[in-house]
Amino acid sequence: MQRLYVERSRRVSPRGVLAIFSASCLKGQLKPSRAVFQKALIVVFRTALTVWGIGIPFGIITHQEAVGAALQVTPWHFLFVALIGLCLLVGSSRQKRFVQVKSFQFLGEVSYGLYLYHLLIFTLFDHFARSTGISSTIDPIFMLLIRFLIVSAIAIPASLLSPRLFEDRFLNLKTRLAP
């Protein structure tokens, strides 16, 4: 029997459960039908709602209580697992046009570069905003929007150029130096 993925805080991770479920399906150990998968997604979605409902008195929304703060992200994990599962169901049906959006496919192609560069660009932007004093003169919500748009405008092209400028060269070097 496979062990459930447990995060450092010893909570069962919905992402880990999804990973084990996906790996089991790929290995052929588990062959759920669409109906079984739909029922599982409903259970995951209801779990998210239940954790939110039970967690409200414990400060899950305000994170003022220790239990609420500890469980604050858990329902979001379950909700996103259900959303990803729903996209998988829709993407493998006749209605796949609703989830096969060209801009999302493009972001999927450059996602590794985004993963590599976004934190660096966010850090540089924050340093610039603090050193110029811009962040203290603009409404915080509007500043978040500006931050997201500017960082996206830099990170996406950098991620698009990265394979040609860096990654492909190192991959070619690997094949040339291999015995």
TILO-486687 format. One record per residue (C-alpha): residue in one letter; y, z, x; residue number from 1. Coordinates in Angstrom, 3 decimals, decimal comma. Each point is the difference from the previous one (the first is absolute). Example, Ala and Ser with C-alpha at 12.3 -4.5 7.8 and 13.67 -1.06 7.14 Angstrom:
REM residues 2
rec resn: A	py: -4,500	pz: 7,800	px: 12,300	resi: 1
rec resn: S	py: 3,440	pz: -0,660	px: 1,370	resi: 2
***
This chain:
REM residues 179
rec resn: M	py: 0,000	pz: 0,000	px: 0,000	resi: 1
rec resn: Q	py: 3,416	pz: -0,928	px: 1,337	resi: 2
rec resn: R	py: 2,528	pz: 2,747	px: 0,516	resi: 3
rec resn: L	py: 3,339	pz: -0,251	px: -1,782	resi: 4
rec resn: Y	py: 2,961	pz: -0,629	px: 2,255	resi: 5
rec resn: V	py: 1,891	pz: 3,273	px: 0,283	resi: 6
rec resn: E	py: 3,580	pz: 0,114	px: 1,260	resi: 7
rec resn: R	py: 1,192	pz: 2,612	px: 2,481	resi: 8
rec resn: S	py: 1,036	pz: 2,320	px: -2,810	resi: 9
rec resn: R	py: -3,602	pz: -0,097	px: -1,271	resi: 10
rec resn: R	py: 0,914	pz: -1,842	px: -3,198	resi: 11
rec resn: V	py: -2,141	pz: -2,875	px: -1,164	resi: 12
rec resn: S	py: 2,021	pz: -3,135	px: 0,640	resi: 13
rec resn: P	py: 0,059	pz: -2,617	px: -2,780	resi: 14
rec resn: R	py: 0,508	pz: -2,633	px: 2,690	resi: 15
rec resn: G	py: -3,113	pz: 1,232	px: 1,758	resi: 16
rec resn: V	py: -2,002	pz: -0,084	px: -3,204	resi: 17
rec resn: L	py: 1,218	pz: -3,564	px: -0,620	resi: 18
rec resn: A	py: -0,924	pz: -0,961	px: 3,569	resi: 19
rec resn: I	py: -3,528	pz: 1,394	px: -0,382	resi: 20
rec resn: F	py: -0,349	pz: -1,706	px: -3,389	resi: 21
rec resn: S	py: 1,185	pz: -3,314	px: 1,464	resi: 22
rec resn: A	py: -2,256	pz: 0,284	px: 3,049	resi: 23
rec resn: S	py: -2,987	pz: 0,805	px: -2,217	resi: 24
rec resn: C	py: 0,733	pz: -3,048	px: -2,133	resi: 25
rec resn: L	py: 0,303	pz: -2,220	px: 3,090	resi: 26
rec resn: K	py: -3,274	pz: 1,304	px: 1,449	resi: 27
rec resn: G	py: -1,732	pz: -0,762	px: -3,269	resi: 28
rec resn: Q	py: -0,958	pz: 3,642	px: -0,539	resi: 29
rec resn: L	py: 2,115	pz: 0,221	px: -3,116	resi: 30
rec resn: K	py: 0,307	pz: -2,905	px: -2,415	resi: 31
rec resn: P	py: 2,283	pz: 1,091	px: -2,818	resi: 32
rec resn: S	py: 0,687	pz: -2,279	px: -2,903	resi: 33
rec resn: R	py: 3,555	pz: -0,719	px: -1,092	resi: 34
rec resn: A	py: -0,483	pz: 2,427	px: -2,894	resi: 35
rec resn: V	py: -1,103	pz: 2,805	px: 2,346	resi: 36
rec resn: F	py: 2,922	pz: -0,723	px: 2,300	resi: 37
rec resn: Q	py: 2,421	pz: 0,077	px: -2,953	resi: 38
rec resn: K	py: -1,394	pz: 3,352	px: -1,118	resi: 39
rec resn: A	py: 0,352	pz: 1,357	px: 3,532	resi: 40
rec resn: L	py: 3,634	pz: -1,119	px: 0,096	resi: 41
rec resn: I	py: 0,666	pz: 1,700	px: -3,317	resi: 42
rec resn: V	py: -1,493	pz: 3,212	px: 1,417	resi: 43
rec resn: V	py: 2,201	pz: -0,289	px: 3,097	resi: 44
rec resn: F	py: 3,104	pz: -0,643	px: -2,131	resi: 45
rec resn: R	py: -0,801	pz: 2,944	px: -2,296	resi: 46
rec resn: T	py: -0,542	pz: 2,167	px: 3,056	resi: 47
rec resn: A	py: 3,527	pz: -0,835	px: 1,172	resi: 48
rec resn: L	py: 1,420	pz: 0,933	px: -3,410	resi: 49
rec resn: T	py: -2,080	pz: 3,185	px: -0,113	resi: 50
rec resn: V	py: 1,135	pz: 1,133	px: 3,446	resi: 51
rec resn: W	py: 3,616	pz: -0,624	px: -1,024	resi: 52
rec resn: G	py: -0,491	pz: 1,844	px: -3,284	resi: 53
rec resn: I	py: -1,707	pz: 2,995	px: 1,560	resi: 54
rec resn: G	py: 2,335	pz: -0,005	px: 2,981	resi: 55
rec resn: I	py: 3,310	pz: 0,117	px: -1,903	resi: 56
rec resn: P	py: -0,110	pz: 3,792	px: -0,524	resi: 57
rec resn: F	py: -0,839	pz: 0,379	px: 3,702	resi: 58
rec resn: G	py: 3,037	pz: -2,000	px: 1,122	resi: 59
rec resn: I	py: -1,636	pz: -3,353	px: 0,735	resi: 60
rec resn: I	py: 3,179	pz: -1,825	px: -1,032	resi: 61
rec resn: T	py: 2,511	pz: 2,327	px: 1,634	resi: 62
rec resn: H	py: -2,311	pz: 1,068	px: 2,872	resi: 63
rec resn: Q	py: 1,551	pz: 3,472	px: -0,172	resi: 64
rec resn: E	py: -3,408	pz: 1,705	px: -0,143	resi: 65
rec resn: A	py: -2,586	pz: -0,248	px: 2,779	resi: 66
rec resn: V	py: -2,672	pz: -1,487	px: -2,283	resi: 67
rec resn: G	py: 2,435	pz: -2,584	px: -1,360	resi: 68
rec resn: A	py: 1,142	pz: -0,976	px: 3,460	resi: 69
rec resn: A	py: -3,597	pz: -0,312	px: 1,199	resi: 70
rec resn: L	py: -1,039	pz: -2,181	px: -2,941	resi: 71
rec resn: Q	py: 3,196	pz: -2,022	px: -0,365	resi: 72
rec resn: V	py: -1,340	pz: -3,260	px: 1,436	resi: 73
rec resn: T	py: -3,539	pz: 0,283	px: -1,372	resi: 74
rec resn: P	py: 0,680	pz: -1,487	px: -3,459	resi: 75
rec resn: W	py: 1,910	pz: -2,857	px: 1,642	resi: 76
rec resn: H	py: -3,054	pz: -0,767	px: 2,134	resi: 77
rec resn: F	py: -2,214	pz: -0,134	px: -3,067	resi: 78
rec resn: L	py: 2,563	pz: -2,121	px: -1,862	resi: 79
rec resn: F	py: 0,246	pz: -2,535	px: 2,826	resi: 80
rec resn: V	py: -3,779	pz: -0,169	px: 0,361	resi: 81
rec resn: A	py: -0,153	pz: -0,827	px: -3,718	resi: 82
rec resn: L	py: 2,783	pz: -2,591	px: 0,420	resi: 83
rec resn: I	py: -1,755	pz: -1,668	px: 2,934	resi: 84
rec resn: G	py: -3,258	pz: -0,013	px: -1,959	resi: 85
rec resn: L	py: 1,795	pz: -1,554	px: -2,972	resi: 86
rec resn: C	py: 1,392	pz: -2,713	px: 2,274	resi: 87
rec resn: L	py: -3,528	pz: -0,651	px: 1,292	resi: 88
rec resn: L	py: -1,287	pz: -0,335	px: -3,550	resi: 89
rec resn: V	py: 2,814	pz: -2,293	px: -1,089	resi: 90
rec resn: G	py: -0,197	pz: -1,983	px: 3,257	resi: 91
rec resn: S	py: -3,657	pz: -0,781	px: -0,618	resi: 92
rec resn: S	py: 0,512	pz: -1,091	px: -3,599	resi: 93
rec resn: R	py: 1,517	pz: -2,988	px: -1,749	resi: 94
rec resn: Q	py: 3,384	pz: 1,776	px: 0,032	resi: 95
rec resn: K	py: 0,178	pz: 0,060	px: 3,808	resi: 96
rec resn: R	py: 3,338	pz: -1,802	px: -0,069	resi: 97
rec resn: F	py: 1,615	pz: 3,344	px: -0,914	resi: 98
rec resn: V	py: -0,969	pz: 1,620	px: 3,296	resi: 99
rec resn: Q	py: -0,021	pz: -2,993	px: 2,340	resi: 100
rec resn: V	py: 3,731	pz: -0,044	px: 0,617	resi: 101
rec resn: K	py: 1,110	pz: -2,137	px: 2,960	resi: 102
rec resn: S	py: 2,494	pz: 2,565	px: 1,324	resi: 103
rec resn: F	py: -2,674	pz: 2,720	px: -0,005	resi: 104
rec resn: Q	py: -2,435	pz: -2,337	px: 1,739	resi: 105
rec resn: F	py: 2,648	pz: -0,653	px: 2,663	resi: 106
rec resn: L	py: 0,556	pz: 3,739	px: 0,476	resi: 107
rec resn: G	py: -3,765	pz: 0,389	px: 0,308	resi: 108
rec resn: E	py: -0,034	pz: -2,544	px: 2,813	resi: 109
rec resn: V	py: 2,727	pz: 1,800	px: 1,957	resi: 110
rec resn: S	py: -1,111	pz: 3,531	px: -0,930	resi: 111
rec resn: Y	py: -1,357	pz: 0,834	px: 3,458	resi: 112
rec resn: G	py: 3,328	pz: -0,851	px: 1,579	resi: 113
rec resn: L	py: 1,826	pz: 1,977	px: -2,662	resi: 114
rec resn: Y	py: -2,270	pz: 2,926	px: 0,774	resi: 115
rec resn: L	py: 0,854	pz: -0,273	px: 3,686	resi: 116
rec resn: Y	py: 3,753	pz: -0,518	px: -0,225	resi: 117
rec resn: H	py: 1,303	pz: 1,726	px: -3,122	resi: 118
rec resn: L	py: 0,135	pz: 3,524	px: 1,441	resi: 119
rec resn: L	py: 1,844	pz: -1,129	px: 3,115	resi: 120
rec resn: I	py: 2,542	pz: -1,929	px: -2,075	resi: 121
rec resn: F	py: 0,470	pz: 2,932	px: -2,412	resi: 122
rec resn: T	py: 0,604	pz: 2,294	px: 2,973	resi: 123
rec resn: L	py: 2,542	pz: -2,393	px: 1,544	resi: 124
rec resn: F	py: 1,786	pz: -0,390	px: -3,336	resi: 125
rec resn: D	py: 0,154	pz: 3,777	px: -0,528	resi: 126
rec resn: H	py: 1,372	pz: 0,506	px: 3,520	resi: 127
rec resn: F	py: 2,646	pz: -2,676	px: -0,599	resi: 128
rec resn: A	py: 0,944	pz: 1,446	px: -3,404	resi: 129
rec resn: R	py: 0,351	pz: 3,522	px: 1,427	resi: 130
rec resn: S	py: 1,933	pz: -1,066	px: 3,093	resi: 131
rec resn: T	py: 2,499	pz: -2,056	px: -2,016	resi: 132
rec resn: G	py: 0,299	pz: 2,543	px: -2,810	resi: 133
rec resn: I	py: -0,812	pz: -2,599	px: -2,652	resi: 134
rec resn: S	py: -2,747	pz: 2,101	px: -1,568	resi: 135
rec resn: S	py: 2,401	pz: 2,853	px: -0,822	resi: 136
rec resn: T	py: 2,522	pz: -2,239	px: -1,776	resi: 137
rec resn: I	py: -2,429	pz: -1,772	px: -2,380	resi: 138
rec resn: D	py: -1,830	pz: 1,394	px: -3,024	resi: 139
rec resn: P	py: -3,514	pz: 1,072	px: 1,131	resi: 140
rec resn: I	py: -1,846	pz: -2,122	px: -2,582	resi: 141
rec resn: F	py: 2,086	pz: -3,059	px: 0,862	resi: 142
rec resn: M	py: -0,567	pz: 0,746	px: 3,702	resi: 143
rec resn: L	py: -3,777	pz: -0,048	px: -0,589	resi: 144
rec resn: L	py: 0,306	pz: -3,414	px: -1,639	resi: 145
rec resn: I	py: 2,152	pz: -1,339	px: 2,841	resi: 146
rec resn: R	py: -2,424	pz: 1,457	px: 2,557	resi: 147
rec resn: F	py: -2,988	pz: -1,626	px: -1,703	resi: 148
rec resn: L	py: 1,674	pz: -3,414	px: -0,288	resi: 149
rec resn: I	py: 1,292	pz: -0,092	px: 3,574	resi: 150
rec resn: V	py: -3,243	pz: 1,246	px: 1,538	resi: 151
rec resn: S	py: -1,992	pz: -2,478	px: -2,124	resi: 152
rec resn: A	py: 2,309	pz: -2,829	px: 1,054	resi: 153
rec resn: I	py: -0,755	pz: 0,824	px: 3,640	resi: 154
rec resn: A	py: -3,655	pz: 1,096	px: -0,183	resi: 155
rec resn: I	py: -1,341	pz: -2,937	px: -2,024	resi: 156
rec resn: P	py: 1,290	pz: -2,745	px: 2,347	resi: 157
rec resn: A	py: -1,075	pz: 2,088	px: 3,026	resi: 158
rec resn: S	py: -3,474	pz: 0,288	px: -1,509	resi: 159
rec resn: L	py: -0,081	pz: -3,726	px: -0,645	resi: 160
rec resn: L	py: 0,967	pz: -0,866	px: 3,583	resi: 161
rec resn: S	py: -2,138	pz: 2,654	px: 1,680	resi: 162
rec resn: P	py: -3,345	pz: -1,864	px: -0,079	resi: 163
rec resn: R	py: 1,492	pz: -3,086	px: 1,653	resi: 164
rec resn: L	py: 2,128	pz: 1,860	px: 2,535	resi: 165
rec resn: F	py: -2,301	pz: 2,870	px: 0,993	resi: 166
rec resn: E	py: -3,359	pz: 0,415	px: -1,707	resi: 167
rec resn: D	py: -1,379	pz: -3,517	px: 0,517	resi: 168
rec resn: R	py: 0,903	pz: 0,099	px: 3,699	resi: 169
rec resn: F	py: -1,924	pz: 3,235	px: 0,527	resi: 170
rec resn: L	py: -2,961	pz: -1,258	px: -2,005	resi: 171
rec resn: N	py: -0,080	pz: -3,191	px: 2,110	resi: 172
rec resn: L	py: 0,233	pz: 2,096	px: 3,154	resi: 173
rec resn: K	py: -3,013	pz: 1,999	px: -1,166	resi: 174
rec resn: T	py: -2,114	pz: -3,142	px: -0,412	resi: 175
rec resn: R	py: 1,113	pz: -1,363	px: 3,380	resi: 176
rec resn: L	py: -0,775	pz: 3,228	px: 1,867	resi: 177
rec resn: A	py: -3,322	pz: 0,657	px: -1,719	resi: 178
rec resn: P	py: -3,042	pz: -0,577	px: 2,254	resi: 179
***
